[in-house]
C-alpha cells in the first residue's frame, strides 16, 4: 500500500517538468497520471515508474487495469 505522504510527493516522470504530473491511486494497485494518462503498476508495494512501463498501459482504461498488476520484466 502506498502511504498518503508518498503519494503526495510522487509525480509522473514524463510530465513533471512540463505539467503537474499528479498521480492518482487506482484500485490500490496502480498510479495514473492525470496529465498524460500513463499508468504505473504497484508490485510488492513498490511503484514501477519507468516511462516505458507507463507507456504500455496508456491506452488501457483505469477500470480495465488488471489487479494484481502483471510482473514487470
PDB file of N, CA, C and O in Angstrom:
ATOM      1  N   UNK A   1       0.839  -1.184   0.000  1.00  0.00           N
ATOM      2  CA  UNK A   1       0.000   0.000   0.000  1.00  0.00           C
ATOM      3  C   UNK A   1       0.885   1.248   0.000  1.00  0.00           C
ATOM      4  O   UNK A   1       1.854   1.328   0.755  1.00  0.00           O
ATOM      5  N   UNK A   2       0.555   2.195  -0.828  1.00  0.00           N
ATOM      6  CA  UNK A   2       1.291   3.456  -0.903  1.00  0.00           C
ATOM      7  C   UNK A   2       0.760   4.393   0.176  1.00  0.00           C
ATOM      8  O   UNK A   2      -0.447   4.612   0.285  1.00  0.00           O
ATOM      9  N   UNK A   3       1.665   4.935   0.964  1.00  0.00           N
ATOM     10  CA  UNK A   3       1.233   5.853   2.018  1.00  0.00           C
ATOM     11  C   UNK A   3       0.771   7.178   1.401  1.00  0.00           C
ATOM     12  O   UNK A   3       1.267   7.575   0.347  1.00  0.00           O
ATOM     13  N   UNK A   4      -0.160   7.852   2.044  1.00  0.00           N
ATOM     14  CA  UNK A   4      -0.621   9.151   1.531  1.00  0.00           C
ATOM     15  C   UNK A   4       0.522  10.163   1.415  1.00  0.00           C
ATOM     16  O   UNK A   4       0.516  11.004   0.516  1.00  0.00           O
ATOM     17  N   UNK A   5       1.487  10.086   2.307  1.00  0.00           N
ATOM     18  CA  UNK A   5       2.624  11.009   2.259  1.00  0.00           C
ATOM     19  C   UNK A   5       3.461  10.782   1.001  1.00  0.00           C
ATOM     20  O   UNK A   5       3.900  11.735   0.356  1.00  0.00           O
ATOM     21  N   UNK A   6       3.675   9.510   0.661  1.00  0.00           N
ATOM     22  CA  UNK A   6       4.442   9.204  -0.547  1.00  0.00           C
ATOM     23  C   UNK A   6       3.655   9.607  -1.787  1.00  0.00           C
ATOM     24  O   UNK A   6       4.223  10.164  -2.727  1.00  0.00           O
ATOM     25  N   UNK A   7       2.375   9.336  -1.799  1.00  0.00           N
ATOM     26  CA  UNK A   7       1.537   9.708  -2.936  1.00  0.00           C
ATOM     27  C   UNK A   7       1.548  11.216  -3.162  1.00  0.00           C
ATOM     28  O   UNK A   7       1.455  11.669  -4.303  1.00  0.00           O
ATOM     29  N   UNK A   8       1.658  11.990  -2.101  1.00  0.00           N
ATOM     30  CA  UNK A   8       1.709  13.446  -2.223  1.00  0.00           C
ATOM     31  C   UNK A   8       2.961  13.936  -2.933  1.00  0.00           C
ATOM     32  O   UNK A   8       2.931  14.991  -3.567  1.00  0.00           O
ATOM     33  N   UNK A   9       4.069  13.189  -2.843  1.00  0.00           N
ATOM     34  CA  UNK A   9       5.312  13.675  -3.444  1.00  0.00           C
ATOM     35  C   UNK A   9       5.649  13.004  -4.775  1.00  0.00           C
ATOM     36  O   UNK A   9       6.431  13.548  -5.554  1.00  0.00           O
ATOM     37  N   UNK A  10       5.070  11.824  -5.050  1.00  0.00           N
ATOM     38  CA  UNK A  10       5.352  11.153  -6.317  1.00  0.00           C
ATOM     39  C   UNK A  10       4.725  11.917  -7.482  1.00  0.00           C
ATOM     40  O   UNK A  10       3.619  12.446  -7.365  1.00  0.00           O
ATOM     41  N   UNK A  11       5.436  11.970  -8.597  1.00  0.00           N
ATOM     42  CA  UNK A  11       4.952  12.616  -9.811  1.00  0.00           C
ATOM     43  C   UNK A  11       5.308  11.752 -11.007  1.00  0.00           C
ATOM     44  O   UNK A  11       6.282  11.000 -10.969  1.00  0.00           O
ATOM     45  N   UNK A  12       4.528  11.857 -12.056  1.00  0.00           N
ATOM     46  CA  UNK A  12       4.795  11.135 -13.291  1.00  0.00           C
ATOM     47  C   UNK A  12       6.142  11.604 -13.846  1.00  0.00           C
ATOM     48  O   UNK A  12       6.345  12.803 -14.036  1.00  0.00           O
ATOM     49  N   UNK A  13       7.062  10.675 -14.106  1.00  0.00           N
ATOM     50  CA  UNK A  13       8.381  11.093 -14.607  1.00  0.00           C
ATOM     51  C   UNK A  13       8.318  11.719 -15.996  1.00  0.00           C
ATOM     52  O   UNK A  13       9.219  12.474 -16.363  1.00  0.00           O
ATOM     53  N   UNK A  14       7.284  11.427 -16.775  1.00  0.00           N
ATOM     54  CA  UNK A  14       7.164  12.001 -18.115  1.00  0.00           C
ATOM     55  C   UNK A  14       6.595  13.414 -18.090  1.00  0.00           C
ATOM     56  O   UNK A  14       6.844  14.189 -19.014  1.00  0.00           O
ATOM     57  N   UNK A  15       5.843  13.764 -17.063  1.00  0.00           N
ATOM     58  CA  UNK A  15       5.103  15.034 -17.058  1.00  0.00           C
ATOM     59  C   UNK A  15       5.578  16.048 -16.026  1.00  0.00           C
ATOM     60  O   UNK A  15       5.174  17.210 -16.070  1.00  0.00           O
ATOM     61  N   UNK A  16       6.401  15.637 -15.130  1.00  0.00           N
ATOM     62  CA  UNK A  16       6.745  16.501 -14.002  1.00  0.00           C
ATOM     63  C   UNK A  16       7.391  17.821 -14.444  1.00  0.00           C
ATOM     64  O   UNK A  16       7.239  18.829 -13.753  1.00  0.00           O
ATOM     65  N   UNK A  17       8.092  17.841 -15.551  1.00  0.00           N
ATOM     66  CA  UNK A  17       8.773  19.072 -15.984  1.00  0.00           C
ATOM     67  C   UNK A  17       7.853  20.026 -16.728  1.00  0.00           C
ATOM     68  O   UNK A  17       8.012  21.243 -16.634  1.00  0.00           O
ATOM     69  N   UNK A  18       6.881  19.478 -17.475  1.00  0.00           N
ATOM     70  CA  UNK A  18       6.016  20.331 -18.279  1.00  0.00           C
ATOM     71  C   UNK A  18       4.663  20.586 -17.642  1.00  0.00           C
ATOM     72  O   UNK A  18       4.059  21.638 -17.855  1.00  0.00           O
ATOM     73  N   UNK A  19       4.193  19.645 -16.874  1.00  0.00           N
ATOM     74  CA  UNK A  19       2.892  19.769 -16.226  1.00  0.00           C
ATOM     75  C   UNK A  19       3.036  19.442 -14.759  1.00  0.00           C
ATOM     76  O   UNK A  19       4.134  19.466 -14.203  1.00  0.00           O
ATOM     77  N   UNK A  20       1.939  19.143 -14.156  1.00  0.00           N
ATOM     78  CA  UNK A  20       1.998  18.816 -12.745  1.00  0.00           C
ATOM     79  C   UNK A  20       2.388  17.366 -12.525  1.00  0.00           C
ATOM     80  O   UNK A  20       3.116  17.060 -11.580  1.00  0.00           O
ATOM     81  N   UNK A  21       1.917  16.469 -13.382  1.00  0.00           N
ATOM     82  CA  UNK A  21       2.262  15.064 -13.258  1.00  0.00           C
ATOM     83  C   UNK A  21       1.687  14.408 -12.013  1.00  0.00           C
ATOM     84  O   UNK A  21       2.247  13.439 -11.501  1.00  0.00           O
ATOM     85  N   UNK A  22       0.565  14.939 -11.525  1.00  0.00           N
ATOM     86  CA  UNK A  22      -0.038  14.413 -10.303  1.00  0.00           C
ATOM     87  C   UNK A  22      -0.586  13.016 -10.565  1.00  0.00           C
ATOM     88  O   UNK A  22      -1.262  12.772 -11.564  1.00  0.00           O
ATOM     89  N   UNK A  23      -0.280  12.108  -9.651  1.00  0.00           N
ATOM     90  CA  UNK A  23      -0.691  10.721  -9.773  1.00  0.00           C
ATOM     91  C   UNK A  23      -1.869  10.423  -8.856  1.00  0.00           C
ATOM     92  O   UNK A  23      -1.972  10.960  -7.753  1.00  0.00           O
ATOM     93  N   UNK A  24      -2.743   9.567  -9.332  1.00  0.00           N
ATOM     94  CA  UNK A  24      -3.903   9.130  -8.568  1.00  0.00           C
ATOM     95  C   UNK A  24      -3.808   7.631  -8.346  1.00  0.00           C
ATOM     96  O   UNK A  24      -3.471   6.884  -9.264  1.00  0.00           O
ATOM     97  N   UNK A  25      -4.100   7.196  -7.146  1.00  0.00           N
ATOM     98  CA  UNK A  25      -4.091   5.778  -6.831  1.00  0.00           C
ATOM     99  C   UNK A  25      -5.386   5.142  -7.332  1.00  0.00           C
ATOM    100  O   UNK A  25      -6.477   5.612  -7.010  1.00  0.00           O
ATOM    101  N   UNK A  26      -5.263   4.078  -8.118  1.00  0.00           N
ATOM    102  CA  UNK A  26      -6.417   3.368  -8.685  1.00  0.00           C
ATOM    103  C   UNK A  26      -6.339   1.908  -8.262  1.00  0.00           C
ATOM    104  O   UNK A  26      -5.310   1.253  -8.431  1.00  0.00           O
ATOM    105  N   UNK A  27      -7.430   1.411  -7.715  1.00  0.00           N
ATOM    106  CA  UNK A  27      -7.553   0.005  -7.321  1.00  0.00           C
ATOM    107  C   UNK A  27      -6.470  -0.429  -6.332  1.00  0.00           C
ATOM    108  O   UNK A  27      -6.196  -1.624  -6.222  1.00  0.00           O
ATOM    109  N   UNK A  28      -5.858   0.492  -5.621  1.00  0.00           N
ATOM    110  CA  UNK A  28      -4.765   0.206  -4.689  1.00  0.00           C
ATOM    111  C   UNK A  28      -3.616  -0.546  -5.349  1.00  0.00           C
ATOM    112  O   UNK A  28      -2.810  -1.167  -4.656  1.00  0.00           O
ATOM    113  N   UNK A  29      -3.527  -0.500  -6.688  1.00  0.00           N
ATOM    114  CA  UNK A  29      -2.505  -1.262  -7.395  1.00  0.00           C
ATOM    115  C   UNK A  29      -1.860  -0.504  -8.556  1.00  0.00           C
ATOM    116  O   UNK A  29      -0.924  -1.002  -9.181  1.00  0.00           O
ATOM    117  N   UNK A  30      -2.363   0.700  -8.843  1.00  0.00           N
ATOM    118  CA  UNK A  30      -1.863   1.473  -9.986  1.00  0.00           C
ATOM    119  C   UNK A  30      -1.784   2.947  -9.621  1.00  0.00           C
ATOM    120  O   UNK A  30      -2.581   3.451  -8.829  1.00  0.00           O
ATOM    121  N   UNK A  31      -0.805   3.633 -10.213  1.00  0.00           N
ATOM    122  CA  UNK A  31      -0.729   5.089 -10.145  1.00  0.00           C
ATOM    123  C   UNK A  31      -0.995   5.603 -11.555  1.00  0.00           C
ATOM    124  O   UNK A  31      -0.314   5.203 -12.500  1.00  0.00           O
ATOM    125  N   UNK A  32      -1.973   6.479 -11.702  1.00  0.00           N
ATOM    126  CA  UNK A  32      -2.313   7.016 -13.014  1.00  0.00           C
ATOM    127  C   UNK A  32      -2.037   8.510 -13.054  1.00  0.00           C
ATOM    128  O   UNK A  32      -2.297   9.230 -12.090  1.00  0.00           O
ATOM    129  N   UNK A  33      -1.507   8.962 -14.178  1.00  0.00           N
ATOM    130  CA  UNK A  33      -1.184  10.377 -14.354  1.00  0.00           C
ATOM    131  C   UNK A  33      -2.370  11.088 -14.990  1.00  0.00           C
ATOM    132  O   UNK A  33      -2.882  10.665 -16.026  1.00  0.00           O
ATOM    133  N   UNK A  34      -2.795  12.162 -14.361  1.00  0.00           N
ATOM    134  CA  UNK A  34      -3.904  12.952 -14.879  1.00  0.00           C
ATOM    135  C   UNK A  34      -3.539  13.772 -16.094  1.00  0.00           C
ATOM    136  O   UNK A  34      -4.430  14.203 -16.826  1.00  0.00           O
ATOM    137  N   UNK A  35      -2.251  14.006 -16.338  1.00  0.00           N
ATOM    138  CA  UNK A  35      -1.819  14.805 -17.482  1.00  0.00           C
ATOM    139  C   UNK A  35      -1.681  13.976 -18.763  1.00  0.00           C
ATOM    140  O   UNK A  35      -2.203  14.365 -19.808  1.00  0.00           O
ATOM    141  N   UNK A  36      -0.984  12.844 -18.691  1.00  0.00           N
ATOM    142  CA  UNK A  36      -0.683  12.078 -19.906  1.00  0.00           C
ATOM    143  C   UNK A  36      -1.435  10.755 -20.008  1.00  0.00           C
ATOM    144  O   UNK A  36      -1.509  10.173 -21.089  1.00  0.00           O
ATOM    145  N   UNK A  37      -1.989  10.278 -18.911  1.00  0.00           N
ATOM    146  CA  UNK A  37      -2.721   9.024 -18.935  1.00  0.00           C
ATOM    147  C   UNK A  37      -1.877   7.780 -18.738  1.00  0.00           C
ATOM    148  O   UNK A  37      -2.396   6.664 -18.783  1.00  0.00           O
ATOM    149  N   UNK A  38      -0.567   7.958 -18.519  1.00  0.00           N
ATOM    150  CA  UNK A  38       0.263   6.780 -18.255  1.00  0.00           C
ATOM    151  C   UNK A  38      -0.166   6.152 -16.933  1.00  0.00           C
ATOM    152  O   UNK A  38      -0.630   6.833 -16.019  1.00  0.00           O
ATOM    153  N   UNK A  39       0.004   4.826 -16.860  1.00  0.00           N
ATOM    154  CA  UNK A  39      -0.350   4.096 -15.658  1.00  0.00           C
ATOM    155  C   UNK A  39       0.841   3.265 -15.219  1.00  0.00           C
ATOM    156  O   UNK A  39       1.445   2.540 -16.010  1.00  0.00           O
ATOM    157  N   UNK A  40       1.164   3.387 -13.938  1.00  0.00           N
ATOM    158  CA  UNK A  40       2.328   2.714 -13.374  1.00  0.00           C
ATOM    159  C   UNK A  40       1.874   1.691 -12.341  1.00  0.00           C
ATOM    160  O   UNK A  40       1.152   2.039 -11.407  1.00  0.00           O
ATOM    161  N   UNK A  41       2.291   0.424 -12.495  1.00  0.00           N
ATOM    162  CA  UNK A  41       1.852  -0.603 -11.554  1.00  0.00           C
ATOM    163  C   UNK A  41       2.583  -0.517 -10.220  1.00  0.00           C
ATOM    164  O   UNK A  41       3.731  -0.079 -10.143  1.00  0.00           O
ATOM    165  N   UNK A  42       1.898  -0.942  -9.191  1.00  0.00           N
ATOM    166  CA  UNK A  42       2.499  -1.078  -7.863  1.00  0.00           C
ATOM    167  C   UNK A  42       2.595  -2.573  -7.600  1.00  0.00           C
ATOM    168  O   UNK A  42       1.576  -3.252  -7.471  1.00  0.00           O
ATOM    169  N   UNK A  43       3.805  -3.082  -7.520  1.00  0.00           N
ATOM    170  CA  UNK A  43       4.039  -4.510  -7.342  1.00  0.00           C
ATOM    171  C   UNK A  43       4.860  -4.702  -6.077  1.00  0.00           C
ATOM    172  O   UNK A  43       5.929  -4.111  -5.926  1.00  0.00           O
ATOM    173  N   UNK A  44       4.355  -5.531  -5.171  1.00  0.00           N
ATOM    174  CA  UNK A  44       5.013  -5.767  -3.880  1.00  0.00           C
ATOM    175  C   UNK A  44       5.275  -4.453  -3.151  1.00  0.00           C
ATOM    176  O   UNK A  44       6.348  -4.243  -2.585  1.00  0.00           O
ATOM    177  N   UNK A  45       4.281  -3.577  -3.175  1.00  0.00           N
ATOM    178  CA  UNK A  45       4.312  -2.267  -2.515  1.00  0.00           C
ATOM    179  C   UNK A  45       5.335  -1.292  -3.105  1.00  0.00           C
ATOM    180  O   UNK A  45       5.635  -0.272  -2.485  1.00  0.00           O
ATOM    181  N   UNK A  46       5.866  -1.585  -4.273  1.00  0.00           N
ATOM    182  CA  UNK A  46       6.824  -0.688  -4.933  1.00  0.00           C
ATOM    183  C   UNK A  46       6.240  -0.180  -6.243  1.00  0.00           C
ATOM    184  O   UNK A  46       5.884  -0.981  -7.108  1.00  0.00           O
ATOM    185  N   UNK A  47       6.134   1.141  -6.407  1.00  0.00           N
ATOM    186  CA  UNK A  47       5.671   1.674  -7.695  1.00  0.00           C
ATOM    187  C   UNK A  47       6.766   1.544  -8.749  1.00  0.00           C
ATOM    188  O   UNK A  47       7.916   1.910  -8.506  1.00  0.00           O
ATOM    189  N   UNK A  48       6.406   1.025  -9.911  1.00  0.00           N
ATOM    190  CA  UNK A  48       7.347   0.884 -11.025  1.00  0.00           C
ATOM    191  C   UNK A  48       7.077   2.036 -11.977  1.00  0.00           C
ATOM    192  O   UNK A  48       6.137   1.996 -12.771  1.00  0.00           O
ATOM    193  N   UNK A  49       7.914   3.068 -11.889  1.00  0.00           N
ATOM    194  CA  UNK A  49       7.618   4.335 -12.551  1.00  0.00           C
ATOM    195  C   UNK A  49       8.584   4.688 -13.678  1.00  0.00           C
ATOM    196  O   UNK A  49       8.980   5.845 -13.822  1.00  0.00           O
ATOM    197  N   UNK A  50       8.956   3.706 -14.461  1.00  0.00           N
ATOM    198  CA  UNK A  50       9.708   3.998 -15.670  1.00  0.00           C
ATOM    199  C   UNK A  50       8.723   4.433 -16.750  1.00  0.00           C
ATOM    200  O   UNK A  50       7.634   3.870 -16.861  1.00  0.00           O
ATOM    201  N   UNK A  51       9.095   5.419 -17.535  1.00  0.00           N
ATOM    202  CA  UNK A  51       8.211   5.922 -18.585  1.00  0.00           C
ATOM    203  C   UNK A  51       7.809   4.798 -19.534  1.00  0.00           C
ATOM    204  O   UNK A  51       6.663   4.745 -19.981  1.00  0.00           O
ATOM    205  N   UNK A  52       8.741   3.902 -19.845  1.00  0.00           N
ATOM    206  CA  UNK A  52       8.460   2.794 -20.760  1.00  0.00           C
ATOM    207  C   UNK A  52       7.351   1.888 -20.210  1.00  0.00           C
ATOM    208  O   UNK A  52       6.542   1.365 -20.976  1.00  0.00           O
ATOM    209  N   UNK A  53       7.313   1.706 -18.907  1.00  0.00           N
ATOM    210  CA  UNK A  53       6.265   0.887 -18.298  1.00  0.00           C
ATOM    211  C   UNK A  53       4.928   1.620 -18.384  1.00  0.00           C
ATOM    212  O   UNK A  53       3.913   1.020 -18.739  1.00  0.00           O
ATOM    213  N   UNK A  54       4.922   2.897 -18.065  1.00  0.00           N
ATOM    214  CA  UNK A  54       3.696   3.684 -18.162  1.00  0.00           C
ATOM    215  C   UNK A  54       3.146   3.732 -19.576  1.00  0.00           C
ATOM    216  O   UNK A  54       1.931   3.755 -19.774  1.00  0.00           O
ATOM    217  N   UNK A  55       4.042   3.748 -20.567  1.00  0.00           N
ATOM    218  CA  UNK A  55       3.627   3.761 -21.975  1.00  0.00           C
ATOM    219  C   UNK A  55       2.826   2.522 -22.346  1.00  0.00           C
ATOM    220  O   UNK A  55       1.904   2.602 -23.159  1.00  0.00           O
ATOM    221  N   UNK A  56       3.165   1.377 -21.760  1.00  0.00           N
ATOM    222  CA  UNK A  56       2.484   0.125 -22.091  1.00  0.00           C
ATOM    223  C   UNK A  56       1.003   0.165 -21.731  1.00  0.00           C
ATOM    224  O   UNK A  56       0.197  -0.543 -22.335  1.00  0.00           O
ATOM    225  N   UNK A  57       0.638   0.997 -20.742  1.00  0.00           N
ATOM    226  CA  UNK A  57      -0.726   0.993 -20.216  1.00  0.00           C
ATOM    227  C   UNK A  57      -1.499   2.266 -20.537  1.00  0.00           C
ATOM    228  O   UNK A  57      -2.622   2.430 -20.059  1.00  0.00           O
ATOM    229  N   UNK A  58      -0.940   3.159 -21.323  1.00  0.00           N
ATOM    230  CA  UNK A  58      -1.561   4.459 -21.562  1.00  0.00           C
ATOM    231  C   UNK A  58      -2.931   4.337 -22.240  1.00  0.00           C
ATOM    232  O   UNK A  58      -3.810   5.163 -21.995  1.00  0.00           O
ATOM    233  N   UNK A  59      -3.122   3.334 -23.074  1.00  0.00           N
ATOM    234  CA  UNK A  59      -4.391   3.184 -23.777  1.00  0.00           C
ATOM    235  C   UNK A  59      -5.405   2.309 -23.037  1.00  0.00           C
ATOM    236  O   UNK A  59      -6.511   2.087 -23.532  1.00  0.00           O
ATOM    237  N   UNK A  60      -5.037   1.816 -21.866  1.00  0.00           N
ATOM    238  CA  UNK A  60      -5.941   0.983 -21.076  1.00  0.00           C
ATOM    239  C   UNK A  60      -6.743   1.868 -20.126  1.00  0.00           C
ATOM    240  O   UNK A  60      -6.179   2.686 -19.400  1.00  0.00           O
ATOM    241  N   UNK A  61      -8.048   1.697 -20.141  1.00  0.00           N
ATOM    242  CA  UNK A  61      -8.910   2.463 -19.230  1.00  0.00           C
ATOM    243  C   UNK A  61      -8.611   2.047 -17.791  1.00  0.00           C
ATOM    244  O   UNK A  61      -8.282   0.891 -17.524  1.00  0.00           O
ATOM    245  N   UNK A  62      -8.730   2.991 -16.880  1.00  0.00           N
ATOM    246  CA  UNK A  62      -8.408   2.723 -15.480  1.00  0.00           C
ATOM    247  C   UNK A  62      -9.236   1.572 -14.922  1.00  0.00           C
ATOM    248  O   UNK A  62      -8.727   0.773 -14.135  1.00  0.00           O
ATOM    249  N   UNK A  63     -10.484   1.476 -15.310  1.00  0.00           N
ATOM    250  CA  UNK A  63     -11.320   0.395 -14.780  1.00  0.00           C
ATOM    251  C   UNK A  63     -10.996  -0.963 -15.402  1.00  0.00           C
ATOM    252  O   UNK A  63     -11.481  -1.986 -14.919  1.00  0.00           O
ATOM    253  N   UNK A  64     -10.185  -0.993 -16.462  1.00  0.00           N
ATOM    254  CA  UNK A  64      -9.774  -2.246 -17.107  1.00  0.00           C
ATOM    255  C   UNK A  64      -8.391  -2.718 -16.676  1.00  0.00           C
ATOM    256  O   UNK A  64      -7.926  -3.758 -17.143  1.00  0.00           O
ATOM    257  N   UNK A  65      -7.727  -1.976 -15.796  1.00  0.00           N
ATOM    258  CA  UNK A  65      -6.392  -2.369 -15.347  1.00  0.00           C
ATOM    259  C   UNK A  65      -6.471  -3.646 -14.518  1.00  0.00           C
ATOM    260  O   UNK A  65      -7.348  -3.782 -13.664  1.00  0.00           O
ATOM    261  N   UNK A  66      -5.546  -4.590 -14.770  1.00  0.00           N
ATOM    262  CA  UNK A  66      -5.595  -5.845 -14.037  1.00  0.00           C
ATOM    263  C   UNK A  66      -5.111  -5.708 -12.596  1.00  0.00           C
ATOM    264  O   UNK A  66      -4.171  -4.970 -12.301  1.00  0.00           O
ATOM    265  N   UNK A  67      -5.781  -6.440 -11.712  1.00  0.00           N
ATOM    266  CA  UNK A  67      -5.383  -6.474 -10.305  1.00  0.00           C
ATOM    267  C   UNK A  67      -5.255  -7.938  -9.926  1.00  0.00           C
ATOM    268  O   UNK A  67      -6.219  -8.692 -10.053  1.00  0.00           O
ATOM    269  N   UNK A  68      -4.095  -8.350  -9.467  1.00  0.00           N
ATOM    270  CA  UNK A  68      -2.880  -7.564  -9.299  1.00  0.00           C
ATOM    271  C   UNK A  68      -2.224  -7.277 -10.648  1.00  0.00           C
ATOM    272  O   UNK A  68      -2.472  -7.974 -11.631  1.00  0.00           O
ATOM    273  N   UNK A  69      -1.385  -6.241 -10.679  1.00  0.00           N
ATOM    274  CA  UNK A  69      -0.686  -5.930 -11.931  1.00  0.00           C
ATOM    275  C   UNK A  69       0.263  -7.067 -12.309  1.00  0.00           C
ATOM    276  O   UNK A  69       0.780  -7.762 -11.434  1.00  0.00           O
ATOM    277  N   UNK A  70       0.489  -7.255 -13.596  1.00  0.00           N
ATOM    278  CA  UNK A  70       1.449  -8.282 -14.013  1.00  0.00           C
ATOM    279  C   UNK A  70       2.869  -7.869 -13.616  1.00  0.00           C
ATOM    280  O   UNK A  70       3.185  -6.687 -13.485  1.00  0.00           O
ATOM    281  N   UNK A  71       3.697  -8.875 -13.433  1.00  0.00           N
ATOM    282  CA  UNK A  71       5.095  -8.604 -13.088  1.00  0.00           C
ATOM    283  C   UNK A  71       5.757  -7.815 -14.205  1.00  0.00           C
ATOM    284  O   UNK A  71       5.423  -7.974 -15.379  1.00  0.00           O
ATOM    285  N   UNK A  72       6.700  -6.963 -13.824  1.00  0.00           N
ATOM    286  CA  UNK A  72       7.433  -6.134 -14.772  1.00  0.00           C
ATOM    287  C   UNK A  72       8.694  -6.872 -15.181  1.00  0.00           C
ATOM    288  O   UNK A  72       9.409  -7.409 -14.335  1.00  0.00           O
ATOM    289  N   UNK A  73       8.970  -6.898 -16.493  1.00  0.00           N
ATOM    290  CA  UNK A  73      10.171  -7.564 -16.998  1.00  0.00           C
ATOM    291  C   UNK A  73      11.375  -6.705 -16.810  1.00  0.00           C
ATOM    292  O   UNK A  73      12.480  -7.103 -17.176  1.00  0.00           O
TER     293      UNK A  73
END
